[in-house]
Amino acid sequence: MNQLELITPILTLIIWTFLIFLMMAFGRVRFMSNPQDAAHSKDYKDQLPAWVNRTADNYNHLFEQPVAFYAVTLSIALINDFDNLIVQLAWAYVLIRIIHSFVQIMVNIIVLRFLLFALGWITIAYMALSQIF
């Protein structure tokens, strides 16, 4: 298979992370009275609407679990021994993270977020294990 097919989901998730950054930045700029307040996020959280804080939390989350996805996916691309299932799992992971973002920002149902989080780890684990065994 073509390595670009496996790298495209990574690039898509990076673009998604950038869009979440823009949404967070817009919310903070629009609702923050003094930009200097941004020196310590704990000092201005009460000034911002809940969706802005949840967007910032989601932005941070996009630098946690996805780092393992990036590492595993790039490793598989370098090994260059993968099939269509791995590409589909990479896209599934990206979709899981996008859904996780919507859930966290819009409704913040913790049980649903946890299920998506766990499903993400299962996907990453399967991708990694497929290269070992």
N, C-alpha and C positions, 0 to 999 in steps of 0.2 A: 504494500500500500504506500501511498504518497505521504511523506511526513507532514506536508502542509495540511492534510486533512486532520491530523491530530493536533497541530499547533493552532489551527483556526479557533477551536473552542477556548483556548487560553487567551488569545487576542480578544475574543468576544467578551470574556469575563473581565478583562482589563478595561475595555471600553465601558462595560456596565459599571465598574468601580468608579470610573471617571464621571459618569452620569450621576451617580450617587453623590460624589464629591460636589458637583455643580449644584445639586438640589440642597445639600447641606450648606454650602456657601451662600446660596441665595437666601435660605431661611435665616441664617445667622446675620447676614448683612441687613436684611429687611427688618428684622425684629430686635436687633441689638441697638440700644441707644448710644452706646459709646464703644467704638472699636477697641479701645484700650482694655475694656472688660474681658477681652479674649485672652488676656495674659494667663488667666486661670479659669478653666472651663467650669469648675465647681462654683465660681463666683457669679456666673450669669445664667446658669441652668434655669433658675426660677423665672427669668425674664422671657424665656422663649416658649413658644407653643410646644406641646408634647411631640408633635410630629417632627419638629426640628431636632429635638433631643434624640428621638428614636432614629432619625436619619443619621445623625452623628454616630450613634451606637452601631448602626448597621454598617456604616463606612468603616469603623474600626473592625467589625467582624469580618469584613471582606479582606482584611489583612491577617486573619488568623488561620482558619481551616483551609482557605484557598491556597495558602502557601504550600501546603502538602500536596494539593492537587497540581499546582504548577511544577513542583519538583518531580512528582511521579510521572506526570504526562511528558515533561521534557526528557526524563530518563528513558521512558518507553520510546519516544521519538528518536533518541540517540541510539538506542539498542536496535531500532528499526526492525523489530520482529513483532508485529501486531496485526490483528485482523479487524474486520469491520465492527465486531462487537466492542472492541476497545474504543474505537472512534465514537460509537453510539453511547457508550458509558461516559465518555468525556463530555459529549453534548448533554447527556442526562444530568451530569453534575452541574453544568452551567445553568440549565433550566431549574434545578433544585435551588441553586443560590439566588436566582432571580425571583423565584417564588418566595423564598425565605425573606428576601428584601421587602417584597410587597406585604407579606404577612407582618413583619416586624414594624414597618413604617405605618401601615394603614390600620391594622386591628390588634396587633401585638398579642396574639393568642399563644401563650407560652408552650402549651402542650403541642400545638401544631408546629411551632418553631423548633421544639426539641425533636419531633419526629423527622422534620426536614434535615436538621443537623445530623441526626443519627443516620439517616439515609445517605447523606453526603459522605459520612465516614465509611459506610459500607461500600459505597461506590469506589472511593479511593482505595480502600483495602483490597477490594477485588482486583482493581487495576494493578496494584502492586504485586499481589500474590500471583496474578497471571504470568508475571515475568519471572517469578522465582520457581514455580512448580510447573 
